[in-house]
Amino acid sequence: MIEQKPASAARRTAVIEDIVDSGIDLDAELVAAAQKLVDEVQRLEGNFQLPAGLDLERVQAQFLRVRSVESEGTGVRVVDGAFEGGIDVGTIKSGKAQSDGTTV
């Protein structure tokens, strides 16, 4: 199935062949609906953000200590924060984990 390997050229070719063989690519109503779906996904894609591991806004404190954060999105995000005594940040791992253990 293409869901398992969407980047596979062989699977994409097979799906295209199935579409052409079935004739659904000639159905104007279906093609228009599919294009509308693609357009909406592309529009929403730009607004999608993975959650931050630590997301702070308008924080006023003497000191901020962050020991360990793991997140597929932003590791730590601080907006409009004030820390008089300083900030101590430990280990932060952010990004999507790959099967080989690396992140992107």
C-alpha positions in Angstrom: 0.0 0.0 0.0 1.2 3.5 -0.8 0.5 4.6 2.8 3.4 2.4 4.0 6.0 3.8 1.5 4.6 7.1 0.1 8.0 8.0 -1.4 8.3 4.7 -3.3 8.4 5.3 -7.1 7.2 1.8 -7.8 4.1 2.2 -5.5 3.3 5.6 -7.0 3.5 4.1 -10.5 1.2 1.3 -9.5 -1.3 3.7 -8.1 -1.2 5.9 -11.2 -1.7 2.8 -13.3 -4.7 1.7 -11.3 -6.3 5.2 -11.5 -5.8 5.3 -15.3 -7.1 1.8 -15.8 -10.2 2.5 -13.8 -11.0 5.7 -15.7 -11.6 7.7 -12.5 -9.1 10.3 -13.8 -11.7 11.2 -16.4 -14.4 11.9 -13.8 -14.4 15.7 -13.7 -16.4 15.9 -10.5 -14.0 13.6 -8.7 -10.9 15.3 -10.1 -12.2 18.7 -8.9 -12.9 17.3 -5.4 -9.4 15.8 -5.3 -7.9 19.1 -6.3 -9.9 20.9 -3.7 -8.6 18.4 -1.0 -5.0 18.9 -2.2 -5.4 22.7 -2.1 -6.8 22.6 1.4 -4.0 20.3 2.7 -1.4 22.6 1.2 -3.1 25.6 2.8 -3.2 24.0 6.2 0.3 22.6 5.9 1.8 26.0 6.3 -0.2 26.6 9.6 0.8 23.3 11.2 3.3 23.3 14.0 4.4 20.4 16.1 4.0 21.1 19.8 6.9 22.6 21.8 8.4 20.5 24.6 8.3 23.6 26.8 6.3 26.7 25.8 6.3 29.7 28.1 4.7 33.1 27.6 4.8 36.2 29.8 6.7 34.6 32.6 8.5 36.7 35.2 10.7 34.7 37.6 13.9 34.9 39.5 15.5 31.9 37.6 14.6 29.4 35.0 16.1 25.9 35.1 15.2 23.4 32.3 16.8 20.0 32.9 15.7 17.7 30.0 13.2 18.3 27.1 12.4 15.9 24.2 10.0 17.1 21.6 9.2 16.5 17.9 8.5 20.3 17.6 10.4 23.2 19.2 12.4 22.1 22.2 11.9 25.2 24.3 10.1 28.4 23.4 10.0 31.5 25.7 8.1 34.6 24.6 8.2 37.8 26.6 9.9 36.3 29.6 11.9 38.0 32.3 14.4 36.1 34.5 16.5 38.2 36.9 18.8 35.5 38.2 19.5 33.8 34.9 18.6 30.7 32.9 20.1 27.2 33.1 19.3 24.9 30.2 20.2 21.2 30.2 19.6 18.6 27.5 17.2 19.5 24.7 16.3 17.1 21.9 14.0 18.5 19.3 12.9 17.4 15.8 11.2 14.3 14.5 13.1 11.1 15.4 14.1 8.8 12.5 14.3 5.1 12.6 18.1 5.3 12.8 18.0 7.5 16.0 18.8 10.8 14.3 16.4 13.7 14.2 15.3 16.1 11.5 
